[in-house]
Amino acid sequence: MSNSTTSTIKLRYFRENSQEIIDAVKKGKNFLVFKRSEPVLKISAPDIDEWGEEIGPNDVSIDFRKDDITVEEFMDALRKSLDTKKKHER
């Protein structure tokens, strides 16, 4: 979503207003959730995969922008992604 906006919120606010957050996400808004001044969650609407299918909340993604990704993290994410796609094919 190229025209979406990102807001920062506290974890407590997310817990107390989850339905409001969900409604805003459905309208294209993204949230970065902080706990004790550190980001812990990014909340956004699901994307569409290369086959035109919606990527749901149980699908796996990994952020390759972080510098310290390990091979183990990459392989775990790849295995989970392949398992998820196999479930969709059934």
PASEBA-1860 file (N, C-alpha, C; in nm, 3 decimals):
! residues 90
1> MSNSTTST> 0.084/-0.117/0.000/0.000/0.000/0.000/0.089/0.124/0.000 ~ 0.093/0.192/-0.105/0.183/0.305/-0.115/0.131/0.428/-0.044 ~ 0.001/0.439/-0.022/-0.052/0.559/0.042/-0.088/0.537/0.188 ~ -0.039/0.433/0.249/-0.070/0.406/0.388/0.016/0.493/0.479 ~ -0.032/0.512/0.600/0.042/0.589/0.698/0.079/0.499/0.815 ~ 0.184/0.535/0.885/0.227/0.458/1.001/0.220/0.546/1.124 ~ 0.157/0.494/1.228/0.149/0.564/1.355/0.222/0.483/1.460 ~ 0.283/0.551/1.554/0.345/0.481/1.666/0.250/0.484/1.785
9> IKLRYFRE> 0.238/0.368/1.849/0.152/0.357/1.966/0.222/0.272/2.072 ~ 0.175/0.286/2.194/0.229/0.205/2.303/0.155/0.071/2.308 ~ 0.223/-0.031/2.357/0.164/-0.164/2.368/0.036/-0.161/2.451 ~ 0.036/-0.084/2.557/-0.083/-0.074/2.642/-0.202/-0.020/2.563 ~ -0.177/0.082/2.480/-0.284/0.138/2.398/-0.336/0.033/2.301 ~ -0.246/-0.045/2.243/-0.288/-0.152/2.152/-0.378/-0.252/2.223 ~ -0.337/-0.292/2.344/-0.418/-0.389/2.420/-0.558/-0.334/2.451 ~ -0.564/-0.207/2.487/-0.690/-0.146/2.528/-0.779/-0.107/2.411
17> NSQEIIDA> -0.723/-0.096/2.292/-0.798/-0.045/2.176/-0.780/-0.133/2.053 ~ -0.770/-0.263/2.073/-0.737/-0.352/1.961/-0.838/-0.345/1.847 ~ -0.967/-0.337/1.876/-1.066/-0.332/1.768/-1.052/-0.204/1.687 ~ -1.025/-0.094/1.753/-1.003/0.033/1.684/-0.880/0.024/1.592 ~ -0.775/-0.041/1.641/-0.653/-0.060/1.562/-0.683/-0.147/1.440 ~ -0.754/-0.256/1.461/-0.790/-0.347/1.351/-0.870/-0.273/1.244 ~ -0.966/-0.194/1.287/-1.046/-0.117/1.191/-0.960/-0.021/1.110 ~ -0.865/0.045/1.177/-0.776/0.138/1.108/-0.685/0.065/1.009
25> VKKGKNFL> -0.639/-0.054/1.046/-0.552/-0.133/0.957/-0.630/-0.174/0.832 ~ -0.756/-0.209/0.850/-0.840/-0.244/0.735/-0.853/-0.128/0.637 ~ -0.838/-0.006/0.689/-0.849/0.114/0.605/-0.713/0.157/0.549 ~ -0.608/0.077/0.576/-0.477/0.105/0.517/-0.374/0.166/0.609 ~ -0.406/0.182/0.736/-0.310/0.242/0.828/-0.218/0.134/0.886 ~ -0.094/0.170/0.914/0.002/0.080/0.976/0.038/0.133/1.114 ~ 0.078/0.042/1.202/0.115/0.082/1.337/0.248/0.020/1.376 ~ 0.328/0.098/1.443/0.451/0.051/1.503/0.428/0.058/1.653
33> VFKRSEPV> 0.432/-0.059/1.719/0.398/-0.070/1.860/0.526/-0.071/1.944 ~ 0.529/0.015/2.044/0.645/0.027/2.131/0.616/-0.025/2.271 ~ 0.715/-0.091/2.329/0.711/-0.133/2.468/0.841/-0.084/2.532 ~ 0.828/-0.003/2.634/0.945/0.053/2.703/1.041/0.120/2.605 ~ 0.988/0.203/2.522/1.064/0.284/2.425/1.134/0.204/2.316 ~ 1.097/0.077/2.298/1.155/-0.003/2.191/1.044/-0.060/2.104 ~ 1.062/-0.058/1.972/0.960/-0.116/1.884/0.955/-0.268/1.900 ~ 0.833/-0.322/1.916/0.817/-0.466/1.934/0.726/-0.530/1.829
41> LKISAPDI> 0.639/-0.451/1.767/0.546/-0.505/1.667/0.525/-0.403/1.556 ~ 0.504/-0.454/1.438/0.457/-0.372/1.328/0.326/-0.435/1.282 ~ 0.222/-0.357/1.279/0.091/-0.408/1.243/0.049/-0.344/1.112 ~ 0.018/-0.429/1.014/-0.027/-0.380/0.884/-0.118/-0.484/0.821 ~ -0.190/-0.442/0.719/-0.279/-0.533/0.648/-0.197/-0.638/0.574 ~ -0.254/-0.755/0.550/-0.181/-0.858/0.475/-0.155/-0.812/0.332 ~ -0.046/-0.861/0.279/-0.009/-0.831/0.140/-0.067/-0.936/0.047 ~ -0.046/-0.915/-0.080/-0.085/-1.013/-0.180/0.042/-1.081/-0.230
49> DEWGEEIG> 0.040/-1.215/-0.237/0.160/-1.285/-0.283/0.169/-1.284/-0.435 ~ 0.275/-1.343/-0.487/0.298/-1.339/-0.631/0.194/-1.414/-0.712 ~ 0.110/-1.496/-0.649/0.004/-1.568/-0.719/-0.129/-1.496/-0.709 ~ -0.128/-1.378/-0.649/-0.252/-1.302/-0.636/-0.335/-1.342/-0.516 ~ -0.280/-1.427/-0.431/-0.354/-1.469/-0.312/-0.314/-1.383/-0.194 ~ -0.410/-1.359/-0.107/-0.384/-1.279/0.010/-0.295/-1.354/0.107 ~ -0.196/-1.286/0.160/-0.110/-1.345/0.262/-0.176/-1.318/0.396 ~ -0.207/-1.424/0.467/-0.279/-1.411/0.593/-0.189/-1.399/0.714
57> PNDVSIDF> -0.249/-1.388/0.832/-0.173/-1.367/0.955/-0.085/-1.485/0.994 ~ -0.113/-1.604/0.942/-0.031/-1.720/0.976/0.085/-1.742/0.880 ~ 0.091/-1.660/0.775/0.202/-1.671/0.682/0.326/-1.610/0.745 ~ 0.438/-1.654/0.697/0.565/-1.616/0.757/0.634/-1.511/0.673 ~ 0.691/-1.414/0.739/0.776/-1.318/0.668/0.897/-1.291/0.755 ~ 1.000/-1.245/0.694/1.122/-1.212/0.767/1.177/-1.083/0.708 ~ 1.227/-0.999/0.793/1.276/-0.869/0.751/1.425/-0.878/0.721 ~ 1.459/-0.876/0.593/1.598/-0.887/0.552/1.673/-0.755/0.563
65> RKDDITVE> 1.605/-0.651/0.605/1.672/-0.522/0.619/1.759/-0.517/0.744 ~ 1.733/-0.604/0.840/1.818/-0.601/0.958/1.951/-0.668/0.928 ~ 2.054/-0.612/0.982/2.189/-0.656/0.949/2.230/-0.787/1.014 ~ 2.167/-0.822/1.123/2.214/-0.936/1.201/2.129/-1.062/1.184 ~ 2.067/-1.079/1.069/1.988/-1.201/1.045/2.083/-1.320/1.034 ~ 2.047/-1.427/1.102/2.131/-1.546/1.098/2.081/-1.643/0.992 ~ 2.165/-1.733/0.955/2.127/-1.837/0.859/2.013/-1.921/0.917 ~ 2.019/-1.947/1.047/1.914/-2.027/1.111/1.778/-1.957/1.103
73> EFMDALRK> 1.776/-1.824/1.125/1.651/-1.749/1.114/1.597/-1.756/0.971 ~ 1.686/-1.740/0.875/1.646/-1.746/0.735/1.588/-1.883/0.701 ~ 1.657/-1.990/0.741/1.612/-2.125/0.708/1.480/-2.157/0.779 ~ 1.463/-2.115/0.903/1.336/-2.137/0.974/1.221/-2.068/0.901 ~ 1.243/-1.943/0.860/1.139/-1.869/0.788/1.107/-1.935/0.655 ~ 1.208/-1.982/0.585/1.188/-2.049/0.458/1.108/-2.178/0.476 ~ 1.143/-2.258/0.576/1.069/-2.383/0.603/0.922/-2.353/0.636 ~ 0.898/-2.254/0.721/0.760/-2.219/0.758/0.682/-2.170/0.637
81> SLDTKKKH> 0.747/-2.092/0.554/0.682/-2.042/0.433/0.644/-2.156/0.340 ~ 0.734/-2.250/0.321/0.705/-2.364/0.234/0.594/-2.451/0.292 ~ 0.594/-2.470/0.424/0.488/-2.547/0.488/0.352/-2.479/0.469 ~ 0.349/-2.348/0.482/0.225/-2.273/0.464/0.174/-2.285/0.322 ~ 0.262/-2.275/0.224/0.220/-2.287/0.084/0.168/-2.428/0.054 ~ 0.229/-2.530/0.114/0.182/-2.667/0.094/0.039/-2.682/0.149 ~ 0.012/-2.619/0.264/-0.123/-2.626/0.322/-0.224/-2.559/0.230 ~ -0.187/-2.448/0.165/-0.277/-2.378/0.074/-0.304/-2.458/-0.051
89> ER> -0.210/-2.542/-0.093/-0.225/-2.620/-0.215/-0.318/-2.739/-0.196 ~ -0.340/-2.780/-0.074/-0.425/-2.898/-0.049/-0.569/-2.871/-0.069
END
